[in-house]
């Protein structure tokens, strides 16, 4: 945890002794009363937190000074076939760390709809994964997360003026690294763990997605997400 995130911008805050963040501040950061650490508000400002009091019985009393506004999100919206929960956790954390604007999960024709019923999605765990990714990356920005019943409904919500790229190791027309001159924003589509169906490829082409690839290797979904976002961001001069 490189940044501790809160849900609101209160300047006085109490953390009870059983709060996992208290243990992290004490045992990992090695801090106690009088020390300061970096903090922030989800999708809000960064700040510095002063530990005013630290008691084993009462917990921590913090006083926070907000110092700067959040940085903008990377203008990339990710659309990805709903993967198994352990893969989705990695995607949520790592793409948040990279700074994308949104993640849309869709139930793909080759995917498993029951993944949507996992505790990742039926509890607040998915939100905690986003927070962990942001705290690791020292950012307050977290992406919007949405779910769709099909690829068709997922792509129909996008802005038609955005660049649109889909990755396909089998039918890609060229490497993603050789993508055309960059647009101001992108929608990036990645299939399920079993790949695109023929019908989904047709939907992508009908919606003007440029179908490219990351080379001839078949990558894990989370690896493809990180690699593709990094390449597109670099071509946009964001990193």
Helices and strands as residue ranges (DSSP letters): E 4-6, E 12-15, H 20-23, I 24-28, E 36-41, E 46-55, E 59-68, E 74-81, H 85-98, E 100-106, G 113-117, H 119-122, H 125-137, E 144-148, H 151-155, E 163-167, G 176-178, E 186-190, H 198-206, E 210-212, H 221-235
